[in-house]
Amino acid sequence: MKTDPERFIRENTSIFSPPHVPEVKLRLASEAHDLWLKTEDELEAIGLPPPFWAFAWAGGQGLARYVLDHSDLVAGRTVVDFASGSGLVAIAAMKAGAASTLALDTDPWTGTAIRLNAQLNDVVIAHENADRIGQPVACDVFLAGDVFYDKAFADRLVPWFDDLVAAGIDVIVGDPGRAYCPRDRMVPLASYAVPVTRALEDSEVKKTTVWRFR
């Protein structure tokens, strides 16, 4: 890395509670921070991939809300939060009583972001920076917020999620209406109107559905 992740995150974010999950505090970028306005070239110059960890996406907010409101889903169980980003869903799982939570994300910056955010919320979250798609995962509950935004990525995820369900794992997805969400493979559990930033989405409120893979 060309810059120190912890120093950069502390200097380019502020502590906020996502509007749909006020119980959780996160270090996020806002329109007031330079991070929000940096171009891809500027990000590349400091060795920073697109900072998805710096925003509370609608799919993650809806999924975190569901986990907090239905703590029986995760209480006393082992949880994986896939494509964790900021760690929002993983933090919600720990607050809801999960025995342990592993945050998976291929972005090397997420390890620092998740550690800092976990500290803000007085929880402990394990983190793994690896591509585990297609591999067995040891957990009771598998959570994934906003992962069906790209066709090629979705095509990799769907058979993997099917395999996880076949292994007896509860696979729960939060999705704000992305084009490649396989709705025919899932059962809806809840829907929320999640406030988001228009700079990130095409509206100020995104209808977000929480689904269970069949």
Salt bridges, closest charged atoms under 4 A:
GLU6 OE2 - ARG10 NE 3.08
GLU6 OE1 - ARG115 NH2 2.84
GLU11 OE2 - ARG7 NE 3.04
GLU23 OE2 - ARG65 NH2 2.62
ASP69 OD1 - ARG65 NH2 2.98
GLU128 OE2 - ARG132 NH1 3.20
ASP131 OD2 - ARG156 NH2 3.16
ASP146 OD1 - ARG178 NE 2.78
ASP155 OD2 - LYS151 NZ 2.88
ASP162 OD2 - ARG185 NH2 2.19
ASP170 OD2 - ARG77 NH1 3.02
ASP170 OD1 - ARG212 NH1 3.14
ASP175 OD2 - ARG183 NH2 3.80
GLU201 OE2 - ARG178 NH2 2.79
ASP202 OD1 - LYS206 NZ 3.12
GLU204 OE2 - ARG198 NE 3.91
